[in-house]
Amino acid sequence: MSALGNKLKALRKSKKLTQKEVGLKMGITQVNYGRWETGRNEPNIAKIILLANFYNVSTDYLLGHLTTEEDNNFFSQKDILLIQLEDIEKLSNEIEERQQVLKREIIHFKKMF
C-alpha cells in the first residue's frame, strides 16, 4: 500500500465511509477508489484536490509533504493503527464465520450418529 493509499484509507475510515460512498462523491467507481487505496492506481491532480477538499486536509498532507517530521510520524502512526484495527475487525469476522461453519458441521456430524 502506498503512503497516499494509507492516508486515503485512514481518512475514509475516520469518517466511517465506504469506498463506494467516497467513489460516488469523487465521480468514480468503488473499484477505482479501492485501487487508489491499495496503490494500484493514483488519482490525477484534479482528484487529489477534490480529495483534499472532501477530507478537509491539504494536498501537501495527502502527498506526504508535511512541514515537520513530527507531523509525518504522528499521521503515519495513526494510519498504521487504523489499518491494524481494520485487520483485527476482518480477523474477528473470519473467526465468527468459521465458528458458524464448525457449528453446522458438528450438528451435521451428530445427526449421522
C-alpha positions in Angstrom: 0.0 0.0 0.0 1.3 3.4 -0.9 1.6 6.4 1.5 -1.2 8.1 -0.3 -3.3 5.0 -0.2 -2.7 4.6 3.6 -3.8 8.2 4.1 -6.9 7.8 1.9 -7.9 4.7 3.7 -7.4 6.2 7.2 -9.3 9.4 6.3 -12.2 7.3 4.9 -12.3 5.1 7.9 -12.2 8.2 10.2 -15.3 9.4 8.5 -16.9 6.0 8.7 -17.5 5.9 4.9 -17.3 3.0 2.5 -15.1 3.1 -0.7 -18.4 3.2 -2.7 -19.6 6.3 -0.8 -16.3 8.2 -1.4 -16.2 7.0 -5.0 -19.7 8.5 -5.6 -18.5 11.8 -4.2 -15.4 11.7 -6.4 -17.4 10.7 -9.5 -15.6 7.3 -9.8 -16.4 3.7 -9.0 -15.7 1.9 -5.8 -13.2 -0.3 -7.7 -11.2 2.7 -8.8 -11.2 4.3 -5.4 -10.1 1.0 -3.9 -7.2 0.9 -6.4 -6.1 4.4 -5.0 -6.1 3.0 -1.5 -4.1 -0.1 -2.4 -1.6 2.0 -4.5 -2.5 0.1 -7.7 -3.5 3.4 -9.3 -3.1 7.0 -8.3 -5.6 9.9 -8.6 -4.8 12.7 -11.0 -4.1 16.2 -9.6 -7.8 17.3 -10.0 -8.9 14.3 -8.0 -6.2 14.9 -5.4 -7.6 18.5 -4.9 -11.1 17.1 -4.7 -10.0 14.5 -2.1 -8.2 17.2 -0.1 -11.3 19.3 0.0 -13.6 16.4 0.7 -11.4 15.2 3.7 -10.6 18.8 4.8 -6.9 18.2 4.6 -4.2 19.8 2.5 -2.9 18.4 -0.8 0.5 18.5 0.9 -0.8 16.2 3.6 -2.2 13.7 1.1 1.1 13.8 -0.9 3.3 13.4 2.2 4.7 16.9 2.2 4.0 17.9 5.8 6.0 20.7 7.4 7.7 18.7 10.2 9.0 15.2 10.7 6.9 15.1 13.9 3.7 15.7 11.8 4.7 12.9 9.5 5.4 10.5 12.4 2.0 11.3 14.0 0.0 10.7 10.9 1.9 7.6 10.0 1.3 6.1 13.4 -2.4 7.0 13.2 -2.7 5.5 9.7 -0.9 2.3 10.9 -3.2 2.0 13.9 -6.4 2.4 11.8 -5.2 -0.2 9.3 -4.4 -2.6 12.2 -7.8 -2.0 13.6 -9.4 -2.9 10.3 -7.2 -6.0 10.1 -8.4 -7.0 13.6 -12.0 -6.5 12.6 -11.5 -8.7 9.5 -10.0 -11.4 11.6 -12.8 -11.2 14.1 -15.3 -11.6 11.3 -13.4 -14.6 9.9 -13.4 -16.2 13.3 -17.1 -15.7 13.7 -17.7 -17.2 10.2 -15.5 -20.2 11.0 -17.4 -20.8 14.2 -20.7 -20.9 12.4 -19.3 -23.4 9.9 -18.0 -25.6 12.7 -21.3 -25.4 14.5 -23.1 -26.6 11.3 -20.6 -29.4 10.8 -21.0 -30.5 14.4 -24.8 -30.6 14.0 -24.5 -32.5 10.8 -22.0 -34.9 12.4 -24.3 -35.5 15.4 -27.2 -36.3 13.0 -25.1 -39.0 11.4 -24.9 -40.9 14.7 
